[in-house]
Amino acid sequence: MKVTHTAIQGVTVVEPTFHADNRGSFARFYCDRELAFIIGDRRIVQINHSRTSAVGAVRGMHFQSPPHSEMKLVRCLRGRVWDVAIDLRTGSPTFLQWHGEMLSREDARMMIIPEGCAHGFQVLEPNTELLYLHTNYYYPTAEGGLRHDDSRLAINWPLPVTDISARDNDHPLIKPDFRGLQV
């Protein structure tokens, strides 16, 4: 596995090694031993799957507040997305900065989003599917979100946003006095 660190501490891109022959291909999607230096003593406790039909649709920007913060490992199983992580950690040198990566079925890259970061994506091909590995359970009372179009974030979405849920569209804009999440 090839591991690439981004400018945001803990946001990491993992690229598997493919083995191909006339039958098809094989790639290791996750190995606790190979990713131990990133995952540490965390464990995967929940796996989610999403399918989004419409090109241009945005899901996010979601996070869970402490003490229920979670690390997410996100991989595209079908189609292609622009996957985005936003640093919300109090005192971080990259506070309110975002990092985006193209993820697709073909490259099978995975983005790791640490605790204290929001996550969302834009669909670039119809019927795109994502697989999420989580290091914490979902707690509705800890759920939070940011607007995809917040000017303080200025996320550079590759396509015009064509579809977004009412819930995601109702996330608040970041207040001037927002100091981040203590993780």
Beta strands, then each sheet from edge to edge (+ up, - down):
strand 1: 2-5
strand 2: 12-15
strand 3: 18-21
strand 4: 24-27
strand 5: 46-52
strand 6: 58-64
strand 7: 72-78
strand 8: 80-87
strand 9: 98-104
strand 10: 110-113
strand 11: 117-123
strand 12: 128-134
strand 13: 143-145
sheet 1: 1+ 2- 10+ 7- 12+ 5-
sheet 2: 3+ 4-
sheet 3: 9+ 8- 11+ 6- 13+
end
